[in-house]
Structures are given as structure tokens and as C-alpha cells.
Amino acid sequence: MEKAELIFVPWPLMGHLAQQVELAKLLINRDKKFTITVLISRLPASLDPITNKLIDSLVASSTTEALQFFQLPPTDPTPEWSSLSRGYFIQKQLDSQKPHVKKFIQQRQTDESSSSKLVGVVVDMFSTSMIDVADEFGIPSYVFFTSSAAFLGLMLHFQSLQDEYNQDVSEFSNSKTSLSFPGFANPIPPSVLPIVLVDKPLWIHRFLLCARGCRKAKGILINTFTELEPYAVDSFNLSESSPEILPVGPILNRVQYISRDVQSGIMEWLDGQPPGSVIYISFGSLGSLQIDQVKELANGLERSGYRFLWCLRRPPPKNTIVDFPSEYENYRDVLPEGFLDRIANIGKVVGWVPQLAVLSHAAVGGFISHCGWNSTLESIWCGVPLATWPLEFEQQLNAFQLVVELELSVEITLDYSSMDKNQALVRAEQIETGIRKVMESDSEVRKKVKEFSDKSRRSMKQGGSSHESLGSLISKMLHNS
């Protein structure tokens, strides 16, 4: 049997890499013809140790010949890479790998001993510059989009306005009224428009290029499911200029990459808590709060009286652009005086957790989240209602979608931005109110999240919407071979 080979080019951050590997596993499990090689471009370990631990775990756990990892050569960053943003640095590093990716594909195509045929390249939503490399070899390219269908639709709409009508899309952020866009049933307040679409440097240097790259793909695989975003998914059917849209999610990160001791300590603590009693707080692998805001959150938690598990991370130094959040050596340095002693019997502050395992635990009843799309999907999958506290990227739009469009979350804030130097603090009273709402045992939000938890799981089973969508993709890929 001739094998059909795919090459995956992920964005080298945890929230992108892990999900793309899970997509690879899904394809292999669905059809034994597939072999998949994931090309890894490591960031410097000093910047992002968490993703590097994940990579080590992925490589160590790879026990099948059908899924292989190939680590691209290390690159030597230039000062210019660090000039704009963390994302820009990663983009420049990935672009510098183009010659190595080209060489890898060339070797695959000329390997006479191989029993497989290269049938496609799957790139991350931020790795679309690699589509040009695939095009040189006449290989079909597919984009794996790790955010929502609604955000994809808005990004492509803004790209169309920019390229076809020469419109300055950054002006939308200055609007005095809410705005109507395809893919959204409700008008959008300017304050929740993703900064990555309305900040000129971010838009021009990164996201406009990303949108143009998506247009070149044969298909876009979105980590969502049709039942969650029917309005946004249907809006693509009205656009003839979009590539084929394939909702294939929810695809979740199931890889463990923290020590067994740390994980067992967290899970044992949860085992000792009553069902549905714990509020879990996490702002993702890239998210962190400044000290004044940490103290307000601590006060809000203490005022609420609820049990909690808090993933607290140190923000990067203020004078750096590229650095990632890190771990605190002593939580007492940033938390209110006496806080850890007062909450010793009801709360636990940690540096990092196995999030899917935590959300799956019966003790967890609510989730204060930055509204990253992966965390959103995990909370829905586990049936845990979410309280919105976005920080950056497209998270404010996700928060608006969750609270207003889908009515699946409660609001702490919709438009908080860690990138705004004048951002006001979210006060303890506001946090306490959000916690009480999200922890209500018989709320309509909780009932609706449970309903969509069931829908998310059915979408991935035989006959489900995402299962069928993935099957359609497989047929097309194998037909091309």
C-alpha cells in the first residue's frame, strides 16, 4: 500500500504546536495510509521553556512510525527580530527556516526508497509564508486555524477591505458606535476589536500577511465545530473568494508536559474538594498580570469565599519585547500580606497546571480565563462555565462572542487589554461579582455550557459535523495522491 505523506509546519508555541500534533494523530487514526512529519523550529530555551518541554514530551512519546518529528536547525537571531514584538520575533525565525523546509521537501520528493507520496503541507495560521515553499513543488497547502471561525472571517474581511478597497482598517477602532461585520449576529463595540487587526504595525507586518497567506490555501481547517459557531461558519458560504472552510474541532491538547510530582500534587488537592466548588484561574501560557492587578484579583477571590486553584505567573520585564512569562520564586512577594495564610484551607496558588485534566475534574465549577480559543474549547468540552478576562491578541473578540453572541460565559471584563499602558485595574468588587455569577449552580449559562459540551463531543464522533468535515478533507487529500 502506497503511503500518503503530509508535512506539518506548526507555529512554535504551545497553544499551536500541541493542537497541530493532535490533528496529525486524528488523521493517522482515521486512515492508515497517512504518514506525517512535523517540522519543529525551537525558540531559544531562555525565552520559552514551556514549549520546549512540550516538544521534548512530544518527541519522547512518539512511538509510531506514522508520526515523526524533524527538528529544523537552530537559527541565529538578529537584533532586528526583537524590534517589534514577540510574535514578530517568532515570525522572523520561522521565515529564516524556509531554505531548510525547502531542502526537506526536496529530499522527500527525490527519495527513491520511499514508499510514500507527498500529498500536502499543513501550516499553522501564522506559518502561511511556508505556502510559497509548497507552491514551488506544486504541493497542495492547507491552513490549520487555531482560533475561531468568527475571528478568521473578520481577519479575511479586513484583508479584503485593505487590499481591494484600500481602506485603513485601523480607523474602525476610533468609531463612536458599534460596528456590523459578516460572521457576527450582533454589532461589535470598537473596544473589543482585536488589536492585531487595528494596530497598524501588527496588522501590516503580521496579520495582513497571514490573511493573504490563508487566501492561497486549498482549504482552511478551523479548530471549531459548526454547532458552536453556525452564524460565522455560514458567513463563509456567502463568500466565493474564500478557500474551502472545514471546521474540524474541538481539537484539544492532551499531552502532559509537567512533572508527575507537580501534577499529582494538584490533582490530589482537587480530590479533596467538594464537587463543583473550585474556581480555576489561568491566563494561558503567554498571559500574566502586573502586581497591582494580582493584588486586586487576590482580594476578589478572598472576598468571594470560594475555593480556588490559581495559576499565577510572573510577567516579562517591562523593558523587554520578546521575553515570555516565567515562574515566581516566592508568591508572597506579589500577593497581599497574609493572603496565603488566610486562604491556606481553601486555595492553592501554582505556577503551571495540566489544564485539560484540571477542567475535567469534578471539583472544578468555574474558570476565570483570558479567553484564548484553546482554553475556550477546553472549558466547553468539560462543561465548565467561563468568566471572561481577555488580555491581548483576539481575546477581547472571543470574550464578546462568548458573552454576547453565544451566551456561554459570564463577564468580568470584555475589553481589558494588557497592551494598553493606560488600562484601568479590574477591581476586587467586579471580580467577586463575576466569580459569584460563574459559580451559580443552576444558572442558564451553566446549563447552556453543559448542552454545548455534549454537542462538542458528538461533533467528533461518527456522523458528527467535525467528523464528517475531517472525512471530506481526507478524501480530498488522498484523491490528490
C-alpha positions in Angstrom: 0.0 0.0 0.0 1.4 3.4 -1.0 1.5 5.8 1.9 0.3 9.4 1.7 2.7 11.7 3.4 1.8 15.1 4.9 4.3 17.6 6.2 3.1 19.8 9.1 4.7 23.2 9.8 3.4 24.4 13.2 3.9 27.8 14.9 6.4 27.0 17.7 4.2 27.9 20.6 2.4 25.5 22.9 -1.1 26.6 22.0 -0.5 26.0 18.4 2.0 23.1 18.3 0.1 20.8 20.6 -3.2 21.1 18.7 -1.5 20.6 15.4 0.1 17.3 16.7 -3.4 16.2 17.9 -4.7 16.9 14.4 -2.0 14.8 13.0 -2.9 11.9 15.3 -6.6 12.3 14.2 -5.7 11.9 10.6 -3.5 8.9 11.2 -6.2 7.2 13.2 -8.8 7.9 10.6 -6.8 6.4 7.7 -3.7 4.1 7.9 -2.4 5.4 4.5 -1.2 8.6 6.2 2.3 9.3 7.5 3.0 12.7 8.9 6.3 14.5 9.7 6.1 17.6 12.0 8.8 20.1 11.4 10.0 21.6 14.7 11.6 25.1 15.0 12.6 25.6 18.6 12.6 29.0 20.2 15.6 29.8 22.4 15.1 27.9 25.7 15.7 31.1 27.7 12.6 32.6 26.1 10.0 29.9 26.2 11.0 26.9 28.3 7.4 25.6 28.5 7.1 25.0 24.7 10.5 23.3 24.7 9.3 21.0 27.5 6.3 20.2 25.4 8.5 19.5 22.4 10.6 17.1 24.4 7.5 15.3 25.7 6.1 15.0 22.2 9.3 13.6 20.7 9.7 11.2 23.6 6.1 9.9 23.4 6.2 9.3 19.6 6.1 5.6 19.4 4.6 5.2 15.9 6.4 5.3 12.5 3.4 7.1 11.1 4.1 10.2 13.2 7.6 11.6 13.1 9.2 14.8 14.3 12.1 16.5 12.5 13.9 19.3 14.3 15.0 22.1 12.0 18.5 23.5 12.5 18.8 26.3 15.2 18.9 29.8 13.8 20.9 32.8 14.9 18.5 35.7 15.8 19.5 39.2 14.6 18.8 42.3 16.7 16.1 43.3 14.2 14.0 40.3 15.1 13.4 41.7 18.6 12.4 45.2 17.3 8.6 45.0 17.2 7.0 42.2 19.2 7.3 38.6 20.5 5.2 37.4 17.5 7.4 39.3 15.1 10.5 37.6 16.5 8.9 34.1 16.0 7.8 35.1 12.5 11.3 36.1 11.5 12.7 32.9 13.0 10.2 30.8 11.1 10.8 32.6 7.8 14.6 32.0 8.3 13.8 28.3 8.1 12.4 28.4 4.6 15.6 27.1 3.0 15.7 24.2 5.4 12.0 23.4 4.8 12.6 23.6 1.0 15.5 21.2 1.3 13.5 18.8 3.5 10.7 18.6 0.9 13.1 18.2 -2.0 14.8 15.3 -0.2 11.4 13.7 0.4 10.4 14.0 -3.2 13.6 12.6 -4.6 13.9 9.7 -2.1 13.5 6.6 -4.4 13.4 4.2 -1.5 10.3 5.9 0.0 7.0 4.1 -0.3 5.0 7.3 0.3 3.9 10.2 -1.8 3.8 13.7 -0.6 0.2 14.8 -0.8 0.0 18.0 1.2 1.6 20.6 3.5 -0.4 21.7 6.6 0.7 25.0 8.0 -0.3 26.9 11.1 -2.4 30.1 10.7 0.8 32.0 11.4 3.1 29.8 9.3 1.4 30.7 6.0 4.6 32.0 4.5 5.5 28.4 4.0 2.8 28.0 1.5 5.1 29.7 -1.0 7.6 26.8 -0.5 4.9 24.2 -1.1 3.8 26.0 -4.2 7.3 25.8 -5.7 6.8 22.0 -5.6 3.2 22.0 -6.7 2.0 20.5 -3.4 -1.4 21.5 -2.0 -1.4 23.5 1.2 -3.9 23.6 4.0 -4.0 26.1 6.9 -4.8 24.9 10.4 -6.5 27.8 12.1 -6.3 27.7 15.9 -8.7 30.5 16.6 -12.4 30.9 16.0 -14.3 30.9 12.7 -15.6 34.4 13.7 -12.1 35.8 14.0 -11.0 34.2 10.7 -14.0 35.7 9.0 -13.2 39.2 10.4 -9.5 38.9 9.5 -10.3 37.9 5.9 -12.9 40.7 5.7 -10.4 43.3 6.9 -7.8 42.0 4.4 -10.4 42.4 1.6 -11.2 45.9 2.7 -7.5 46.7 2.8 -6.4 45.1 -0.5 -9.5 45.6 -2.6 -10.8 48.9 -1.4 -7.6 50.5 0.1 -9.4 51.1 3.4 -7.4 51.9 6.5 -9.0 49.3 8.8 -7.2 50.8 11.9 -9.8 53.6 11.7 -12.5 51.1 13.0 -11.0 51.4 16.5 -11.9 55.1 16.6 -15.6 54.5 15.8 -18.1 56.1 18.3 -20.7 53.4 17.7 -20.8 49.6 17.4 -20.0 48.1 14.0 -21.6 45.4 12.0 -19.4 42.8 10.3 -20.0 39.5 8.4 -20.0 36.5 10.8 -21.5 38.3 13.8 -25.2 38.5 14.6 -24.6 41.5 16.9 -22.9 44.8 16.3 -19.3 44.8 17.7 -18.1 47.5 20.1 -14.9 49.1 18.8 -13.2 48.3 22.2 -13.3 44.6 21.6 -11.9 44.7 18.0 -8.7 42.6 18.1 -5.7 44.9 18.4 -3.9 42.6 15.9 -6.3 43.9 13.3 -6.5 47.6 14.2 -2.9 48.3 15.4 -1.1 49.4 12.2 2.3 47.8 12.8 0.8 44.5 14.0 -1.7 44.4 11.1 0.7 45.4 8.3 3.7 43.4 9.5 2.0 40.2 10.5 -1.8 39.7 10.3 -2.4 41.2 6.9 0.3 38.8 5.6 -1.3 35.9 7.5 -4.7 36.7 5.9 -3.2 36.9 2.4 -1.5 33.6 3.1 -4.8 32.0 4.1 -6.3 33.0 0.8 -3.6 30.9 -1.1 -4.5 27.7 0.7 -6.5 24.9 -0.8 -8.5 24.7 2.4 -8.6 26.2 6.0 -9.1 23.7 8.8 -10.7 25.6 11.8 -10.4 24.4 15.3 -14.1 24.8 16.0 -17.3 22.9 15.4 -20.3 24.1 13.3 -22.8 23.9 16.2 -20.8 26.3 18.2 -20.4 29.0 15.5 -23.2 28.4 13.0 -23.5 32.1 12.1 -19.8 32.6 11.5 -19.4 29.3 9.5 -22.5 30.1 7.4 -21.0 33.5 6.5 -18.2 31.8 4.6 -20.7 30.2 2.3 -21.6 33.7 1.1 -18.0 34.4 0.1 -16.8 32.9 -3.2 -13.3 34.2 -2.7 -12.5 32.2 0.4 -10.8 28.8 0.3 -12.8 25.8 1.4 -13.7 26.1 5.2 -13.5 22.9 7.2 -14.5 23.0 10.9 -12.6 20.0 12.4 -12.7 20.7 16.2 -12.6 20.8 19.0 -9.0 19.5 18.9 -7.6 19.7 22.4 -4.1 19.5 23.9 -3.8 16.1 25.5 0.0 16.0 26.0 1.3 16.0 29.6 4.5 18.1 29.9 4.9 18.9 33.6 6.4 16.6 36.2 4.4 13.8 37.7 5.0 15.2 41.1 3.6 18.6 40.3 0.6 17.1 38.5 -0.2 14.6 41.3 0.1 17.3 43.9 -2.5 19.4 42.0 -4.9 16.5 41.4 -4.6 15.2 44.9 -5.6 18.7 46.2 -8.6 18.8 43.9 -9.6 15.3 45.0 -10.0 16.7 48.5 -12.5 19.4 47.4 -16.3 19.1 47.1 -17.8 18.7 43.6 -18.2 22.0 41.6 -16.7 24.0 44.5 -13.4 25.3 42.9 -12.9 28.3 40.7 -9.8 27.8 38.4 -7.9 30.9 37.3 -5.4 30.9 34.4 -4.4 33.4 31.7 -2.7 30.9 29.4 0.9 30.2 28.5 1.5 33.8 27.4 -0.7 35.7 29.9 0.3 37.4 33.1 -0.8 40.3 35.3 1.1 43.2 36.8 1.5 43.2 40.6 -1.3 45.8 41.3 -3.8 43.7 39.3 -2.6 40.5 41.0 -3.5 42.0 44.4 -6.9 43.0 43.2 -7.6 39.5 41.9 -6.4 38.0 45.2 -8.7 40.4 47.1 -11.6 39.4 44.8 -11.0 35.7 45.4 -10.8 36.2 49.1 -14.0 38.3 49.2 -15.9 35.7 47.2 -15.1 32.9 49.8 -14.9 30.3 47.1 -12.2 27.6 46.9 -9.8 28.3 44.1 -6.8 27.0 42.1 -4.8 29.9 40.7 -2.1 29.6 38.0 0.0 32.7 38.8 2.9 33.6 36.5 5.4 36.4 36.5 5.1 38.9 33.6 8.2 39.6 31.4 10.4 42.5 32.4 8.9 45.8 31.3 11.9 46.8 29.2 11.7 43.7 27.0 9.6 42.9 24.0 10.4 39.2 23.3 10.5 37.6 26.7 7.8 35.2 27.9 6.1 35.0 31.3 8.1 33.0 33.9 7.6 31.5 37.4 7.7 33.3 40.7 10.2 32.2 43.2 8.1 33.4 46.1 4.3 34.2 45.7 4.4 36.2 49.0 6.4 38.9 47.1 3.4 39.8 45.0 0.3 38.7 46.9 -1.3 40.8 49.7 0.3 40.4 53.1 -1.1 37.3 54.9 -3.1 36.2 51.9 -1.5 32.7 51.6 -2.0 32.1 55.3 -5.7 33.2 55.3 -6.6 31.0 52.3 -4.5 28.0 53.2 -7.5 25.8 53.7 -9.5 26.8 50.6 -7.0 28.0 47.9 -3.9 26.8 46.1 -1.5 29.0 44.1 0.6 27.3 41.5 2.9 28.1 38.6 1.5 25.7 35.9 -1.1 23.0 35.6 -2.3 20.2 33.3 -5.3 22.3 32.2 -7.4 19.7 30.5 -7.1 17.4 33.4 -8.0 20.2 35.8 -11.0 21.3 33.9 -12.1 17.6 33.7 -12.0 17.3 37.5 -15.4 17.1 39.2 -14.3 19.7 41.8 -13.9 22.5 39.3 -17.0 24.5 38.8 -15.8 27.7 37.0 -12.9 29.1 35.1 -11.6 32.7 35.0 -9.9 32.8 31.6 -8.1 35.1 29.2 -10.4 33.6 26.6 -7.7 32.1 24.4 -9.5 29.9 21.9 -7.9 26.7 23.1 -8.9 27.4 26.7 -12.4 28.3 25.5 -12.8 24.9 23.7 -11.5 23.0 26.7 -13.9 24.7 29.0 -16.8 23.9 26.7 -15.7 20.3 26.3 -15.5 19.9 30.0 -18.8 21.7 30.7 -17.2 24.3 32.9 -18.6 27.8 32.5 -16.1 30.6 31.9 -15.8 34.1 33.3 -14.1 36.4 30.7 -10.9 38.4 31.3 -9.2 38.8 28.0 -5.6 40.2 27.8 -4.3 40.5 24.2 -4.4 39.3 20.6 -8.0 38.4 19.6 -9.1 37.6 23.1 -11.4 40.6 23.6 -13.4 39.5 20.5 -13.6 35.9 21.9 -14.9 37.3 25.1 -17.6 39.3 23.3 -18.5 36.3 21.2 -18.8 34.1 24.4 -20.9 36.5 26.4 -23.0 38.3 23.8 -23.1 36.1 20.7 -23.2 32.7 22.2 -24.3 33.4 25.8 -21.9 30.7 27.1 -19.9 32.8 29.6 -20.3 35.5 32.2 -18.5 38.8 32.1 -15.8 40.0 34.4 -14.5 42.3 31.6 -14.8 42.2 27.8 -12.2 44.8 26.8 -9.3 44.6 29.3 -6.0 44.9 27.4 -2.6 44.2 28.8 -1.2 46.0 25.8 -2.8 49.3 26.9 -0.5 51.3 29.1 -3.5 53.3 30.5 -5.6 50.2 31.3 -7.6 50.7 34.5 -7.5 47.9 37.1 -10.3 45.4 37.3 -11.3 46.0 40.9 -11.9 43.3 43.5 -15.6 44.0 43.7 -16.0 43.4 40.0 -14.0 40.2 40.2 -16.1 39.0 43.2 -19.3 39.6 41.3 -18.0 37.6 38.3 -16.9 34.7 40.5 -20.3 34.5 42.1 -22.1 34.6 38.8 -20.0 31.9 37.1 -20.2 29.6 40.2 -24.0 29.7 40.4 -25.0 26.0 40.3 -28.3 26.4 38.4 -27.6 29.3 36.1 -28.7 29.4 32.5 -25.1 29.8 31.4 -24.1 26.6 33.2 -27.0 24.7 31.6 -26.1 26.0 28.2 -22.4 25.1 28.6 -23.4 21.6 29.5 -25.5 21.4 26.4 -22.6 22.6 24.2 -20.3 20.2 26.0 -22.4 17.4 24.7 -22.6 18.9 21.2 -18.8 19.3 21.1 -18.3 15.6 21.9 -20.9 14.5 19.4 -19.3 16.6 16.7 -16.1 14.4 16.9 -17.9 11.1 16.8 -19.0 9.0 13.8 -21.6 11.1 12.0 -20.8 14.3 13.8 -20.2 17.6 12.0 -16.4 17.7 12.6 -16.0 14.0 12.0 -17.7 14.4 8.6 -15.7 17.5 7.8 -12.4 15.7 8.5 -13.6 12.8 6.4 -14.2 15.2 3.5 -10.6 16.6 3.9 -9.1 13.1 4.0 -10.9 12.1 0.7 -9.6 15.2 -1.0 -6.0 14.7 0.2 -6.0 11.0 -0.8 -7.6 11.9 -4.2 -4.7 14.3 -4.8 -2.3 11.5 -4.3 
